Amino acid sequence: MSKRRWVNLSISPSEEAAALGFDEYAINRIAVRLAQFLLFRDYNVAFGHDWREDGVMRAVAELAETAASGGRLNELHDGSARMLNLVAQARDTLSKEALGTAALAGNILRVHALDDRVNNGDWQGLLTQAEQPFIATRIESLSGPGPHPDRACQLWVLRYALTRLSPIGCRICVGGKTAAYQGYYAGVAEEAYLALRHGQPLYLIGGFGGVAGAVASVLADPQATAHDCLNPPNKPDTDALAARQRMAAALDLPLSGLAAWFGECGLGGLARGNGLSEEQNLRLFACTDIEAALGLIAQGLRVLAKRG
């Protein structure tokens, strides 16, 4: 099993980013740049994105296909997955494009469905032995007795599993839709919460706005008005809420809202975990220059490496 640490990339377009001139194509290029930066620094990179023709994973797949055809990344490849895409759907519903990616990418990028075998199966080497049965049980509970879990529960389990990849690394968040999302909370908000909740270093590139910007604003100022994406829906579907309550007990899904939790963590809590000072984190919160953001993240990672 590779000992490279996993970095989870949570990145998607936002209304604020579009207003600044960063359309979906530009956000996809940022995802590719982040992946390149991490891969050449000997990290593995994980995504929880669905597949769309113009989405993040299509851009990442093109990077993997190029790397597989030659170049330094291919020379460094040891046969283990350098990039992982975990999707919250059954394998038999995956597109042919997603299923064919590993072959085209020389196994640099692998695609796992949430229902893939966990114990001694497709997930082998991705989770610690202690974590495997725990995750497997939670995935099985999605189709167990009681109210049928909805898409929000599937996404929560997926994001939890990504957070627990072994060896645990860090998470980087950029943008994120603040409306019309499918999770209980906005995806980037759930991912940021899980990272901090489980002691995973978190880096918020907040200048592109969206959910990453909303989380950053509450961390920087607990008195800031919380965006709706950090609060639970006012009138959740009864059956869906019952399913989420089951998952809340199993996987620490906070049903009362994330804003207060981020406020209690605060900028100090974030800084203690990611190797950056509070001032450096504030600079990252305002950053729209991806190279400057990578410079700050590199500083934080160096500090964490020295801590061991």
Summary of the structure (lengths in Angstrom):
residues: 308
radius of gyration: 18.3
end to end distance: 19.8
largest distance: 53.1
contacts: 1071
relative contact order: 0.13
helix: 51%
strand: 11%
